[in-house]
Amino acid sequence: MITSIKKSIMLMALVTTIVSCNQGPTLQTYFVDNELSPGFISGDVPASIINIEEIENLTDDQKEAYESIDKLNILAYQINETNKNDYEVELKKVKEILKNEKYEELMRGGNTSDGKFVIKFIGESETSIDELILFGDAKDKGFVVARVLGDDMNAGKLMKLSGVLEQADLDNDQLESFKNFFK
């Protein structure tokens, strides 16, 4: 009897492990699979790239938002005449991944002529975010996916921080390839 209980428990543990591991593709696996692929440009940017100490008059919310960010992962795909079909395939893959219910929508906008964007997150709520996802695409340029990783980030506080980033002294060498990407 004890042997059959042990076997049942082991079988349930095995089934649980298999089911929990097979959740389909994620943005993290998509980044890893494509970071070195042709047409893609990728980068990991630490939060320290922003010299926030040099910005005066930061509010407590802005400081808290900055301190909650660990790093930024960026993956972009630039469209050209030779890769239009590949672009459509990759765009579809990203959109399918973002349809997963674990990515909760925070905001969307844009239009069909200039491009569209969506902001999603993974976390308990908008005030306890572990990953903020920014996805934008423009049919004539390509798409970009950015993952802002941190601990207990707050969407409202992050939005307040975004205005201050224009004043920040960014290390341009690390971001130059992304600036040139969509020129």
N, C-alpha and C positions, 0 to 999 in steps of 0.2 A: 504494500500500500504506500509506504513512504517513497519507494522507488518510483512509483507512478506519479506521485505528487511532484517529485523532483523533476521528472521528465516533462510534466505539464508546465512547470514553472520555467524550465529551460526553453521549451518550445515557445511559450509566450514572450520570453525575453528576446529570443531570436526573431520572431515575427515583428515585435516592436522595433527592434534595431533596424531591420530591413525596411520597414515602412517609414521610419523617421529619416533614414538616410536617402530615400528616394523621393525627394521633394521637387525634382525637376531642376532645370538650370537656374542659377542665381546670377546677379550682377557680378559678384565676386568671381565666379567661375568664368563668366563671359570676359571679364577683364584679363584674367590669367591666360585664357585661351587665345586672346587676340592682341595682347600688348606688343607682340613682336611681328604680327602679321602685316603683309603689304597693305598699304592704304590707311593703316591706323597710326596714330601717334598717341603715346601714353606718358604719364608721369605721376609720380607721387610727390606731393608738396607738403612739407611739414608746416604746422601752424607758425613755427618760429620764423618763417620767411617774411611774415608781416612784422615790421618793427613797430609794434603797438606802443612801446614805451615812449616813442617820440611824438605820439599824438597827444595833444593837450585836451583837457576838458572831457575826458571819457566819463560817462555815467557808470554807476555801479552795475547796471544791467549790461552795458556794453563790455565791461571788464569780465563779468561773469560769463557772457557768451563766448568771448575770446578764450577764456581759460577752459571752457568745456570742449573745445575743438582739439582733436589730436592731430589729424592730418586730412589731406584732400587727395583723392585718387581721381585722375582725369583720363578719359579715353575718348578719342575723337576719330571720326572717319571723314576724310575729305573726298568729295565726289569730283570726278573728271570724266572726260569723254570715253575713256577705256573701261571704267569700272562702274558704270551706271547700273548694270544688272546686279553686280556684287553689292553695291550700295543698297539696293532695294531688299536684297536677301538679309543683309546685316541689320538694316532698319527694322525689318519685320521681326527678327530675333529679339532685338532689344524691346520692342513694343510688347511682344509676347511675354517676356520676362516680367516687365513692369505691370502686366495684367494680374500677376499673382496677388492674392488678397493680403499677403504679408506687407506689401508696399501700399501704405495708405496715402491717398491723395490729399495734398495740402492746398495746392493752387494750380491753375493752368491758365494759359493765355496765348496771345499771338494771333496770327492770321495766315491764310493759305499763301499769300504772296510774299510776305517777309519771313515767315517761319513760325513755328509753334514751340511752346515750352510747357513742361509740366514739372511740378515739384512734389515729390513724394517723400515718405519717411517710414522708417522702421523704429518702433518703440511702443511704449505703453500708451502714450498720449502725445499731444502737441507740446507738452511741457516736459516730457521725458523721452527725448529722441536719442537713439543710439547711432542712427545713420540717416542722413538727409541726402536725397537723390535729386539732382537737377538734370533734366534731360531736355535738350532742344534740338530741333532739326529745321533746316532750310533746304528746299529741293535743289537749289542751285549751288549750295556750298557743302552740305554734308550734315553730320550730326555730332553732338558732343554729349557725353554722360559724365557727370561729376558726382563723386561720392564724398560727402563730408562726414568723417568719422569722428566720434567723440563719445562722451559719457553724459547722459542726462542733459542733452542740449535742449534749449527752449526755442521754439520757432519764433515767437514774438521778439525775444531778445536777440536772436540771430538777425532778424530783419532790421533791428535798430543798429546792429553792428555793421551791416552792409553799407550804410551811408558813410560811415567813418572810414571804410577801407579806401575810399577815393583819396583820402588825405595821407594814407600810409605810404611809407617808403618801402616799396616792394623790391626784392632782389630780381632785377629785370633779366639777368642771365638765365635764371631758371624758368621764367615765364615767356621768354622771347619766342620760342618755337610755337607756343599756343597762340600768341598774339598774331604771328605771321600765318598761322594755319587758316584763318578765315578771311584773310585779305583778298 
